């Protein structure tokens, strides 16, 4: 038979049907990272079309979005 140690404390589990808060923290951070990156790139692409500066503002938007998203990710998870 199996010996079971009933004295060992176990980590509390989330009720069935609910998500683990740590999981949600990381999922939200990933979605925020991607949306910031894409939004800044799309804004640069739109401005390039209006101002005729292709592809420079899109590249600047992507770089700015990546830097902002990385900063936010480090602050949120650090």
Biopython code that builds the backbone (N, CA, C, O; Angstrom):
import numpy as np
from Bio.PDB.StructureBuilder import StructureBuilder

atoms = [
    (1, "UNK", "N", (0.837, -1.174, 0.000)),
    (1, "UNK", "CA", (0.000, 0.000, 0.000)),
    (1, "UNK", "C", (0.883, 1.239, 0.000)),
    (1, "UNK", "O", (2.100, 1.161, 0.166)),
    (2, "UNK", "N", (0.238, 2.376, -0.190)),
    (2, "UNK", "CA", (0.948, 3.650, -0.229)),
    (2, "UNK", "C", (0.918, 4.311, 1.140)),
    (2, "UNK", "O", (-0.124, 4.406, 1.789)),
    (3, "UNK", "N", (2.094, 4.765, 1.559)),
    (3, "UNK", "CA", (2.158, 5.542, 2.790)),
    (3, "UNK", "C", (1.847, 6.997, 2.452)),
    (3, "UNK", "O", (2.480, 7.586, 1.576)),
    (4, "UNK", "N", (0.891, 7.560, 3.136)),
    (4, "UNK", "CA", (0.501, 8.937, 2.916)),
    (4, "UNK", "C", (0.824, 9.726, 4.168)),
    (4, "UNK", "O", (0.405, 9.367, 5.268)),
    (5, "UNK", "N", (1.574, 10.807, 3.992)),
    (5, "UNK", "CA", (1.925, 11.662, 5.119)),
    (5, "UNK", "C", (0.861, 12.744, 5.245)),
    (5, "UNK", "O", (0.828, 13.688, 4.456)),
    (6, "UNK", "N", (-0.009, 12.602, 6.242)),
    (6, "UNK", "CA", (-1.117, 13.537, 6.416)),
    (6, "UNK", "C", (-0.691, 14.816, 7.119)),
    (6, "UNK", "O", (-1.471, 15.766, 7.195)),
    (7, "UNK", "N", (0.548, 14.858, 7.640)),
    (7, "UNK", "CA", (1.011, 16.032, 8.366)),
    (7, "UNK", "C", (1.652, 17.076, 7.447)),
    (7, "UNK", "O", (1.876, 18.211, 7.869)),
    (8, "UNK", "N", (1.944, 16.712, 6.219)),
    (8, "UNK", "CA", (2.598, 17.643, 5.299)),
    (8, "UNK", "C", (1.590, 18.661, 4.789)),
    (8, "UNK", "O", (0.574, 18.287, 4.202)),
    (9, "UNK", "N", (1.864, 19.965, 5.010)),
    (9, "UNK", "CA", (0.926, 20.981, 4.508)),
    (9, "UNK", "C", (0.980, 21.052, 2.986)),
    (9, "UNK", "O", (2.040, 20.906, 2.377)),
    (10, "UNK", "N", (-0.153, 21.274, 2.406)),
    (10, "UNK", "CA", (-0.237, 21.376, 0.955)),
    (10, "UNK", "C", (-0.596, 22.805, 0.592)),
    (10, "UNK", "O", (-1.271, 23.507, 1.346)),
    (11, "UNK", "N", (-0.130, 23.223, -0.581)),
    (11, "UNK", "CA", (-0.451, 24.565, -1.068)),
    (11, "UNK", "C", (-1.950, 24.630, -1.348)),
    (11, "UNK", "O", (-2.533, 23.669, -1.851)),
    (12, "UNK", "N", (-2.569, 25.758, -1.024)),
    (12, "UNK", "CA", (-3.998, 25.876, -1.310)),
    (12, "UNK", "C", (-4.255, 25.838, -2.804)),
    (12, "UNK", "O", (-3.494, 26.397, -3.594)),
    (13, "UNK", "N", (-5.321, 25.183, -3.177)),
    (13, "UNK", "CA", (-5.672, 25.071, -4.591)),
    (13, "UNK", "C", (-6.859, 25.961, -4.878)),
    (13, "UNK", "O", (-7.730, 26.162, -4.032)),
    (14, "UNK", "N", (-6.874, 26.490, -6.093)),
    (14, "UNK", "CA", (-8.004, 27.308, -6.522)),
    (14, "UNK", "C", (-9.217, 26.393, -6.682)),
    (14, "UNK", "O", (-9.070, 25.239, -7.084)),
    (15, "UNK", "N", (-10.396, 26.890, -6.375)),
    (15, "UNK", "CA", (-11.594, 26.075, -6.564)),
    (15, "UNK", "C", (-11.724, 25.646, -8.023)),
    (15, "UNK", "O", (-11.282, 26.337, -8.941)),
    (16, "UNK", "N", (-12.331, 24.508, -8.198)),
    (16, "UNK", "CA", (-12.522, 23.970, -9.544)),
    (16, "UNK", "C", (-13.303, 24.967, -10.398)),
    (16, "UNK", "O", (-14.302, 25.534, -9.955)),
    (17, "UNK", "N", (-12.831, 25.171, -11.629)),
    (17, "UNK", "CA", (-13.514, 26.080, -12.530)),
    (17, "UNK", "C", (-12.985, 27.507, -12.483)),
    (17, "UNK", "O", (-13.457, 28.368, -13.225)),
    (18, "UNK", "N", (-11.996, 27.765, -11.604)),
    (18, "UNK", "CA", (-11.394, 29.086, -11.555)),
    (18, "UNK", "C", (-9.947, 28.986, -11.989)),
    (18, "UNK", "O", (-9.320, 27.937, -11.844)),
    (19, "UNK", "N", (-9.413, 30.075, -12.522)),
    (19, "UNK", "CA", (-8.035, 30.088, -12.988)),
    (19, "UNK", "C", (-7.101, 30.509, -11.858)),
    (19, "UNK", "O", (-7.495, 31.240, -10.950)),
    (20, "UNK", "N", (-5.884, 30.046, -11.926)),
    (20, "UNK", "CA", (-4.866, 30.417, -10.965)),
    (20, "UNK", "C", (-4.470, 31.872, -11.199)),
    (20, "UNK", "O", (-4.187, 32.239, -12.340)),
    (21, "UNK", "N", (-4.441, 32.711, -10.171)),
    (21, "UNK", "CA", (-4.096, 34.126, -10.348)),
    (21, "UNK", "C", (-2.709, 34.343, -10.965)),
    (21, "UNK", "O", (-2.528, 35.294, -11.725)),
    (22, "UNK", "N", (-1.727, 33.488, -10.659)),
    (22, "UNK", "CA", (-0.408, 33.625, -11.271)),
    (22, "UNK", "C", (-0.495, 33.438, -12.782)),
    (22, "UNK", "O", (0.160, 34.156, -13.537)),
    (23, "UNK", "N", (-1.282, 32.498, -13.214)),
    (23, "UNK", "CA", (-1.466, 32.250, -14.639)),
    (23, "UNK", "C", (-2.050, 33.479, -15.314)),
    (23, "UNK", "O", (-1.608, 33.870, -16.394)),
    (24, "UNK", "N", (-3.037, 34.084, -14.682)),
    (24, "UNK", "CA", (-3.663, 35.271, -15.253)),
    (24, "UNK", "C", (-2.697, 36.441, -15.308)),
    (24, "UNK", "O", (-2.737, 37.241, -16.243)),
    (25, "UNK", "N", (-1.829, 36.544, -14.310)),
    (25, "UNK", "CA", (-0.832, 37.618, -14.297)),
    (25, "UNK", "C", (0.077, 37.512, -15.509)),
    (25, "UNK", "O", (0.346, 38.513, -16.172)),
    (26, "UNK", "N", (0.551, 36.313, -15.803)),
    (26, "UNK", "CA", (1.459, 36.127, -16.932)),
    (26, "UNK", "C", (0.738, 36.230, -18.265)),
    (26, "UNK", "O", (1.298, 36.755, -19.227)),
    (27, "UNK", "N", (-0.478, 35.745, -18.341)),
    (27, "UNK", "CA", (-1.249, 35.850, -19.587)),
    (27, "UNK", "C", (-1.546, 37.303, -19.901)),
    (27, "UNK", "O", (-1.433, 37.723, -21.053)),
    (28, "UNK", "N", (-1.920, 38.068, -18.905)),
    (28, "UNK", "CA", (-2.193, 39.488, -19.109)),
    (28, "UNK", "C", (-0.954, 40.250, -19.530)),
    (28, "UNK", "O", (-1.037, 41.160, -20.355)),
    (29, "UNK", "N", (0.198, 39.892, -18.975)),
    (29, "UNK", "CA", (1.445, 40.558, -19.341)),
    (29, "UNK", "C", (1.805, 40.267, -20.794)),
    (29, "UNK", "O", (2.266, 41.159, -21.507)),
    (30, "UNK", "N", (1.602, 39.047, -21.233)),
    (30, "UNK", "CA", (1.884, 38.697, -22.625)),
    (30, "UNK", "C", (0.971, 39.413, -23.599)),
    (30, "UNK", "O", (1.416, 39.889, -24.643)),
    (31, "UNK", "N", (-0.304, 39.491, -23.259)),
    (31, "UNK", "CA", (-1.248, 40.202, -24.123)),
    (31, "UNK", "C", (-0.937, 41.691, -24.174)),
    (31, "UNK", "O", (-1.036, 42.308, -25.234)),
    (32, "UNK", "N", (-0.565, 42.268, -23.048)),
    (32, "UNK", "CA", (-0.205, 43.683, -23.023)),
    (32, "UNK", "C", (1.054, 43.932, -23.852)),
    (32, "UNK", "O", (1.139, 44.927, -24.572)),
    (33, "UNK", "N", (2.017, 43.042, -23.753)),
    (33, "UNK", "CA", (3.254, 43.177, -24.529)),
    (33, "UNK", "C", (2.943, 43.178, -26.021)),
    (33, "UNK", "O", (3.396, 44.059, -26.753)),
    (34, "UNK", "N", (2.182, 42.206, -26.462)),
    (34, "UNK", "CA", (1.866, 42.092, -27.883)),
    (34, "UNK", "C", (1.024, 43.256, -28.384)),
    (34, "UNK", "O", (1.272, 43.772, -29.474)),
    (35, "UNK", "N", (0.039, 43.673, -27.610)),
    (35, "UNK", "CA", (-0.826, 44.760, -28.062)),
    (35, "UNK", "C", (-0.087, 46.089, -28.117)),
    (35, "UNK", "O", (-0.340, 46.884, -29.022)),
    (36, "UNK", "N", (0.820, 46.357, -27.179)),
    (36, "UNK", "CA", (1.612, 47.585, -27.226)),
    (36, "UNK", "C", (2.509, 47.598, -28.445)),
    (36, "UNK", "O", (2.600, 48.603, -29.149)),
    (37, "UNK", "N", (3.162, 46.498, -28.688)),
    (37, "UNK", "CA", (4.061, 46.351, -29.831)),
    (37, "UNK", "C", (3.296, 46.579, -31.139)),
    (37, "UNK", "O", (3.736, 47.350, -31.992)),
    (38, "UNK", "N", (2.167, 45.915, -31.291)),
    (38, "UNK", "CA", (1.389, 46.023, -32.522)),
    (38, "UNK", "C", (0.731, 47.392, -32.691)),
    (38, "UNK", "O", (0.676, 47.914, -33.804)),
    (39, "UNK", "N", (0.239, 47.969, -31.618)),
    (39, "UNK", "CA", (-0.425, 49.271, -31.703)),
    (39, "UNK", "C", (0.552, 50.361, -32.143)),
    (39, "UNK", "O", (0.210, 51.195, -32.981)),
    (40, "UNK", "N", (1.745, 50.362, -31.594)),
    (40, "UNK", "CA", (2.735, 51.375, -31.980)),
    (40, "UNK", "C", (3.193, 51.175, -33.425)),
    (40, "UNK", "O", (3.391, 52.149, -34.151)),
    (41, "UNK", "N", (3.358, 49.941, -33.840)),
    (41, "UNK", "CA", (3.713, 49.665, -35.234)),
    (41, "UNK", "C", (2.610, 50.086, -36.186)),
    (41, "UNK", "O", (2.888, 50.640, -37.249)),
    (42, "UNK", "N", (1.352, 49.827, -35.816)),
    (42, "UNK", "CA", (0.221, 50.213, -36.662)),
    (42, "UNK", "C", (0.090, 51.734, -36.741)),
    (42, "UNK", "O", (-0.220, 52.274, -37.803)),
    (43, "UNK", "N", (0.321, 52.419, -35.635)),
    (43, "UNK", "CA", (0.278, 53.876, -35.643)),
    (43, "UNK", "C", (1.366, 54.442, -36.565)),
    (43, "UNK", "O", (1.106, 55.377, -37.323)),
    (44, "UNK", "N", (2.561, 53.892, -36.506)),
    (44, "UNK", "CA", (3.640, 54.313, -37.403)),
    (44, "UNK", "C", (3.303, 54.037, -38.860)),
    (44, "UNK", "O", (3.592, 54.858, -39.731)),
    (45, "UNK", "N", (2.697, 52.895, -39.129)),
    (45, "UNK", "CA", (2.303, 52.550, -40.499)),
    (45, "UNK", "C", (1.255, 53.532, -41.022)),
    (45, "UNK", "O", (1.328, 53.974, -42.168)),
    (46, "UNK", "N", (0.283, 53.869, -40.178)),
    (46, "UNK", "CA", (-0.756, 54.824, -40.565)),
    (46, "UNK", "C", (-0.162, 56.210, -40.825)),
    (46, "UNK", "O", (-0.513, 56.865, -41.807)),
    (47, "UNK", "N", (0.736, 56.653, -39.944)),
    (47, "UNK", "CA", (1.382, 57.954, -40.142)),
    (47, "UNK", "C", (2.252, 57.967, -41.392)),
    (47, "UNK", "O", (2.322, 58.981, -42.086)),
    (48, "UNK", "N", (2.916, 56.852, -41.686)),
    (48, "UNK", "CA", (3.696, 56.751, -42.920)),
    (48, "UNK", "C", (2.812, 56.970, -44.140)),
    (48, "UNK", "O", (3.210, 57.658, -45.080)),
    (49, "UNK", "N", (1.618, 56.391, -44.132)),
    (49, "UNK", "CA", (0.695, 56.561, -45.253)),
    (49, "UNK", "C", (0.231, 58.001, -45.396)),
    (49, "UNK", "O", (0.079, 58.491, -46.515)),
    (50, "UNK", "N", (0.006, 58.678, -44.292)),
    (50, "UNK", "CA", (-0.447, 60.071, -44.315)),
    (50, "UNK", "C", (0.661, 61.035, -44.705)),
    (50, "UNK", "O", (0.418, 62.007, -45.420)),
    (51, "UNK", "N", (1.884, 60.771, -44.236)),
    (51, "UNK", "CA", (2.983, 61.713, -44.433)),
    (51, "UNK", "C", (3.938, 61.319, -45.556)),
    (51, "UNK", "O", (4.815, 62.099, -45.927)),
    (52, "UNK", "N", (3.772, 60.113, -46.098)),
    (52, "UNK", "CA", (4.637, 59.658, -47.194)),
    (52, "UNK", "C", (6.074, 59.405, -46.758)),
    (52, "UNK", "O", (7.007, 59.688, -47.510)),
    (53, "UNK", "N", (6.258, 58.890, -45.585)),
    (53, "UNK", "CA", (7.607, 58.658, -45.061)),
    (53, "UNK", "C", (7.947, 57.171, -44.953)),
    (53, "UNK", "O", (8.808, 56.791, -44.159)),
    (54, "UNK", "N", (7.274, 56.320, -45.751)),
    (54, "UNK", "CA", (7.474, 54.877, -45.639)),
    (54, "UNK", "C", (8.949, 54.521, -45.677)),
    (54, "UNK", "O", (9.699, 55.146, -46.427)),
    (55, "UNK", "N", (9.378, 53.586, -44.935)),
    (55, "UNK", "CA", (8.833, 52.837, -43.806)),
    (55, "UNK", "C", (9.311, 53.374, -42.462)),
    (55, "UNK", "O", (9.199, 52.676, -41.454)),
    (56, "UNK", "N", (9.836, 54.587, -42.419)),
    (56, "UNK", "CA", (10.567, 55.068, -41.254)),
    (56, "UNK", "C", (9.722, 55.228, -39.994)),
    (56, "UNK", "O", (10.175, 54.866, -38.909)),
    (57, "UNK", "N", (8.535, 55.749, -40.106)),
    (57, "UNK", "CA", (7.717, 55.915, -38.906)),
    (57, "UNK", "C", (7.197, 54.576, -38.385)),
    (57, "UNK", "O", (7.010, 54.405, -37.181)),
    (58, "UNK", "N", (6.966, 53.634, -39.292)),
    (58, "UNK", "CA", (6.558, 52.304, -38.849)),
    (58, "UNK", "C", (7.697, 51.637, -38.079)),
    (58, "UNK", "O", (7.470, 51.023, -37.036)),
    (59, "UNK", "N", (8.909, 51.757, -38.590)),
    (59, "UNK", "CA", (10.067, 51.182, -37.903)),
    (59, "UNK", "C", (10.258, 51.847, -36.543)),
    (59, "UNK", "O", (10.505, 51.171, -35.544)),
    (60, "UNK", "N", (10.140, 53.177, -36.509)),
    (60, "UNK", "CA", (10.267, 53.895, -35.242)),
    (60, "UNK", "C", (9.156, 53.482, -34.274)),
    (60, "UNK", "O", (9.406, 53.330, -33.078)),
    (61, "UNK", "N", (7.938, 53.299, -34.774)),
    (61, "UNK", "CA", (6.834, 52.867, -33.935)),
    (61, "UNK", "C", (7.054, 51.484, -33.361)),
    (61, "UNK", "O", (6.764, 51.237, -32.191)),
    (62, "UNK", "N", (7.567, 50.578, -34.183)),
    (62, "UNK", "CA", (7.845, 49.215, -33.711)),
    (62, "UNK", "C", (8.925, 49.237, -32.634)),
    (62, "UNK", "O", (8.801, 48.567, -31.609)),
    (63, "UNK", "N", (9.984, 50.008, -32.869)),
    (63, "UNK", "CA", (11.061, 50.084, -31.877)),
    (63, "UNK", "C", (10.580, 50.741, -30.584)),
    (63, "UNK", "O", (10.895, 50.273, -29.490)),
    (64, "UNK", "N", (9.826, 51.813, -30.713)),
    (64, "UNK", "CA", (9.286, 52.479, -29.526)),
    (64, "UNK", "C", (8.314, 51.559, -28.786)),
    (64, "UNK", "O", (8.330, 51.491, -27.557)),
    (65, "UNK", "N", (7.472, 50.855, -29.539)),
    (65, "UNK", "CA", (6.538, 49.915, -28.923)),
    (65, "UNK", "C", (7.251, 48.771, -28.224)),
    (65, "UNK", "O", (6.841, 48.349, -27.142)),
    (66, "UNK", "N", (8.321, 48.265, -28.838)),
    (66, "UNK", "CA", (9.082, 47.173, -28.216)),
    (66, "UNK", "C", (9.743, 47.642, -26.930)),
    (66, "UNK", "O", (9.741, 46.925, -25.930)),
    (67, "UNK", "N", (10.313, 48.851, -26.953)),
    (67, "UNK", "CA", (10.966, 49.379, -25.752)),
    (67, "UNK", "C", (9.935, 49.620, -24.643)),
    (67, "UNK", "O", (10.170, 49.264, -23.488)),
    (68, "UNK", "N", (8.806, 50.218, -24.993)),
    (68, "UNK", "CA", (7.769, 50.466, -23.995)),
    (68, "UNK", "C", (7.179, 49.185, -23.444)),
    (68, "UNK", "O", (6.927, 49.074, -22.245)),
    (69, "UNK", "N", (6.958, 48.219, -24.319)),
    (69, "UNK", "CA", (6.400, 46.939, -23.877)),
    (69, "UNK", "C", (7.377, 46.199, -22.974)),
    (69, "UNK", "O", (6.962, 45.593, -21.986)),
    (70, "UNK", "N", (8.664, 46.236, -23.295)),
    (70, "UNK", "CA", (9.663, 45.566, -22.466)),
    (70, "UNK", "C", (9.766, 46.247, -21.099)),
    (70, "UNK", "O", (9.862, 45.573, -20.073)),
    (71, "UNK", "N", (9.746, 47.563, -21.085)),
    (71, "UNK", "CA", (9.791, 48.304, -19.821)),
    (71, "UNK", "C", (8.594, 47.936, -18.947)),
    (71, "UNK", "O", (8.742, 47.666, -17.756)),
    (72, "UNK", "N", (7.419, 47.931, -19.549)),
    (72, "UNK", "CA", (6.212, 47.592, -18.816)),
    (72, "UNK", "C", (6.242, 46.157, -18.303)),
    (72, "UNK", "O", (5.816, 45.882, -17.182)),
    (73, "UNK", "N", (6.744, 45.252, -19.122)),
    (73, "UNK", "CA", (6.829, 43.843, -18.729)),
    (73, "UNK", "C", (7.776, 43.657, -17.544)),
    (73, "UNK", "O", (7.463, 42.926, -16.604)),
    (74, "UNK", "N", (8.921, 44.311, -17.588)),
    (74, "UNK", "CA", (9.894, 44.200, -16.504)),
    (74, "UNK", "C", (9.310, 44.786, -15.211)),
    (74, "UNK", "O", (9.472, 44.199, -14.141)),
    (75, "UNK", "N", (8.646, 45.918, -15.301)),
    (75, "UNK", "CA", (8.055, 46.530, -14.105)),
    (75, "UNK", "C", (6.931, 45.666, -13.537)),
    (75, "UNK", "O", (6.788, 45.546, -12.320)),
    (76, "UNK", "N", (6.141, 45.070, -14.418)),
    (76, "UNK", "CA", (4.981, 44.294, -13.962)),
    (76, "UNK", "C", (5.396, 42.968, -13.334)),
    (76, "UNK", "O", (4.821, 42.547, -12.331)),
    (77, "UNK", "N", (6.375, 42.322, -13.912)),
    (77, "UNK", "CA", (6.755, 40.985, -13.436)),
    (77, "UNK", "C", (7.960, 40.994, -12.504)),
    (77, "UNK", "O", (8.266, 39.983, -11.874)),
    (78, "UNK", "N", (8.634, 42.113, -12.416)),
    (78, "UNK", "CA", (9.864, 42.186, -11.620)),
    (78, "UNK", "C", (9.679, 42.364, -10.176)),
    (78, "UNK", "O", (10.657, 42.435, -9.432)),
]
sb = StructureBuilder()
sb.init_structure("model")
sb.init_model(0)
sb.init_chain("A")
sb.init_seg("    ")
for serial, (resi, resn, name, xyz) in enumerate(atoms, 1):
    if name == "N":
        sb.init_residue(resn, " ", resi, " ")
    sb.init_atom(name, np.array(xyz, "f"), 0.0, 1.0, " ", f" {name:<3s}", serial, name[0])
structure = sb.get_structure()
